[in-house]
């Protein structure tokens, strides 16, 4: 397969009126985005070497198998973010049921967390796992706020980030440091947690943050570092890391969603940042909204991208990071 330098994609971005980006030091994407499915892939892509790709869409967890056939893996799951743990069990953000569950290898479902200090979660959205098998998940609230139960001691609504320990203990690690947490990823060495701050209300934050982590799985609030600000267009959503520590972030819009989200120029796609936070390159996806991504394929070099219910794939030069 021919490896296209990052400059090829940057030329395409320029033609689309995309952001001004410096060239990457070497190739990142090996192909341009290719449409795979036209429906059923709204969010939460997760790769399994036997099952293939699972996505959240149309209220279900859908399967795109190794033979490129589609089926419903779990009907009426009401899910968003998906993640396979080290033994192949599926961890699910059930935003509709306001809980985190695990699909065991025998098909049974275990509820890992459905409340914090007696209050039901808002809309569990995305999740990541560290080297100690601790699960971190975001809990934003999109849409009406009438059923929100999460509040701080002063009665203020909380859209936070939580950690589930292997013994089932649930802890809140981010309360008000971000506006509306969405996508999450933790680095392989457990050193950093990246948080997508995506409040699509007028005046909301559309930023990517990085926090340093303590050994006990808590963040160091004073280390909060801004990686990128999408301004008034759609902010960052799901994200993944490759084996060289680069961060692939789904974000942006091609057309305005007024009045709350502008799109002066097409910006929807996958943004790639260096381990240090420098924006390296961008792969445009011509479908709103670009919601998430996941590495898969037999060699881990296929980046699957969910966007507006459609599924895309891009070949990459470096495999994605997998749980050790």
N, C-alpha and C positions, 0 to 999 in steps of 0.2 A: 504493500500500500504506500502510495506517495505521501510524504509528510509535507503539508503545507505550512510555511512559516506563519507566525502570528500576523505578520504584515499583510498577508492575504485577507484575513478577516478584518483587519483594521481599514483596509481600502473599502471593503463592503460597508463597514460602519460609517465611513466618511460619506459614501454615496447616499446612505440613508439619513445622513445628518446626525449621526450619533455623537457620543461624548468624545472629547479630546483625550486620547490615551497614549501614553508612552509605549514604545515597542517592548515586548518581552525579550529576555536574553536568549531564549531558544524556543523551539516549537512547543506549543501547548495543545492546540487542536490539529488533528490529522485530516479532518473533513469538515465540510460545512453542514449545518443542521439538516436532517432528513425527516420528513413526516412519516410516522409509523402507524398511528391509530388516529381516527377522527373523533372518537368519543370514548367515554368511560375512564379517562385518566385525569381526574381533577386535581389530585394532590397525593402527597405521601409516598412516592415511589420507593420501593425496597426490593433489593435483589436477593434471590436464594438460588444456590447452584443447581438445585433439582427442580424447584417449582418455577423458576424464571422470575419475572417481575410482577410484583403486586402493587396496585395503586388504589387509592380511594377515589370513588366516582359514582355519581347517581345514587348515593346513599349506601353503596355496597363496597366491599373490598373485591376488586377485580383482578383476574390473573391473565398475564400475557406469557404463555409458556415457552419452552425451548423450541417448540415447533412453530412458534409465532401464531398460535391459536389462542382465542380469547374465551374466557369463561368467568362465572361468578364464584369467587373463593368463599366469601361469606356474605350472605344476603342481609340487607338492612342493618349493617354494622354501624352506620352513622359515624364513620371514622374520618380522621384527617391524617396526622403523622403516623408512619409505620416504621418499625425497626426490628430486625432479627437479632436476637442475642447470640451468644457464643455457641449455644447448643442447638440453634435453629428454631427456637420458639419465637413467635411473632408478638411483639409488644405494640399495643394499639392505643393511640389517643382517640378515645370515643368522645368527640366534642358534643355530639347530640345527647349522649347519656351522662356527660360530665364526669368522666372517669378514665383511669388508665387500666387496661386489662392485658392479659397474656393468653395467647392461644397455645395451649400445650400440645405436645407431639401426638397425643391421643385424640386431639380435637376438643377437649374440654377447655373451658374458659375460667381463668382465675382473675378476680378483681384485685389489682395491686394497690390502688388508691382511688377513693371517691370523695374524700373530704379532707379538710385540714382544720383542726381545732373545732370540729362540729359544724363547719360550713362547707357546703358543696362547692366544688370547683366551678369556674365560669365555662370555658370552652377549651379544654386541653387541646393544644394545637400541634406541637412538634416536640421531638425528643432526641436525646443523645445518651450515650453510655460511656462511662470512664473505665479505666483498667481494673478497678475494684468492683465492677458490675453494679455500680450505682447509676440509677436512671435519673436524668434531669429532663424536665418538661416545662414548656411555657403554658400559661393559662390566661390568654387575653379574653376580651369580651368585644365581639363585633356585633353591630346591630343594637337592638333594644337592650336596655340595662335594668329592666324592671324585675328580673329574676335573679339578679346578682346577690350573692350572700357574702362574698369575700370583702371584708373591711378591716382596716387597721384599728388600733386602740382609740383613735380619734374619730372613728366612724367614716373615714374616707375609703372609697372603693379601692380595691387592690387588684391589679392585673400583674401577677407575679411569675416568678420562676421557682420551681420546687425540685427537691431531690428525694428519691425513694431509695433507701438503703436496702441491702439484701435481706435484712431482718424485718422489713416492712415499715420501718420508721419513716415518716414523711416530715421534711423540713422545708421551710421557705427560705431561699437563699437570696432572692432579689424581690424587693417590695415596691419601691418607688424610684429606683435608680434609672429605670427606662419607662417610656410612656406606655407602650403597648407591645410586649414581647411576642415574637412570632418564632421564626426559625432559630435553632440552636445547634451548635457543634462544639465538642470539646477536643482539644488536641491529644495526640497519642500519649504524650508524657503527662497528661492531666495538668499541664501548666497553665493553659489558657482556656477560657470559655468565650466563644463568640455568640452574640445575641443580636438578632435582627429586631430592630425597633420600628414597627410598621403600623402607625396609627393613620388610617385612611380618612379620618375626619378632617374637616377644614382646619388648617393650622397645626395638624398633628405631626409628630416626629416621623421621619423616614430615614433612619440612620442605622449604621452597622457599628456595634460596640464590641470592644474586647476587654475582658476582665482577667486579672491574674487570680489563680486559685490557691487556696490553702490545702494542706494535705488532708484535712477532714471533710473536704467537699464543699466548703463555703467559699464565697468570693471575697476578694479584697476590694471593698468599695472605692477606696482612694486610687486604685489603679485603673479605673474606668477610662478607656481610651477610644476616641472617635476614629474609626477606620475610613468611613465614607458617608457622605450625606447626599441623598437623592433629591433634596430640595422639596419642590412641590409636586413632583411626579409620584408614581407609586414607589413605595419603599421596598426594602429587602424582605424576602420571604425565606424559603428553605435554602439550605446550603450543605455542601460536602467538602471533604479534604481529599487531596491526592497523596500519594506516598512520598512526595517531596515537600509536603506541608503547605501547598498552595490551596487557597480557599475559592470554591466555585459557588457563586451566589446568584439565585434567581431574583430578578427585580425589574422595575421599570414598566412603562406603558408605550404603546404605539399611537394610541389615540386618547385624547383627553376624556376624563370622567368627571366632568364639571358638576358642581363648582369645587369639589374637594381635591381632585387630582388633575393636574395639568400634564400635558405632554407636548411641549413646544417642538420637540423633535422625537423621532422614534428611538426609544431606549429600552424596549423590552428584550430580555435575553439573559444570558449567563455572564456575569462579571467575574473575572479571575484576579485574585489578589495574591501577592507574594506572602511568604510567612511573616514578613515584617509589615505588611499592610499596604504595599504599593499596588496600585491598579495596573495590571499587566496587559490584559486584553479583554475582548468582549465578543461573544457569539450572539448575533441577533436572532431572535425567534419571532417570526411574523404573525404572532397570534397573542392576543391579550386574554387572560393575564398569565405571565410566566410565574408559576407558583413554587416549583421545587425541582430537585434533581437528585439522581442517584447513580453511582457507578455500578456497572454490571458486565455481563458477557463472560465468556470462559476465561478471558485474560484480564478482566477488570478494567478494560480500556474503552468501554462504551458508556458514555454519559447519557442516561435517559432523562428527558426533561418533560415535565407536565406543564401544559399551558392551555387555559380555557377549555379543559376537558380533552384536549388532544395530547398525543404522545409523540415526542421527537427523540432522535438519537444523534449523537455526535461522537466520532471516534477521537480519542485523546492519545497523546504521546506517552503519558504516564498513567499507570493504573491508579485506581482509587484506593484510599485507605480503608482497610478492613479491620474489624475488631481482632486484636492479637490473641 
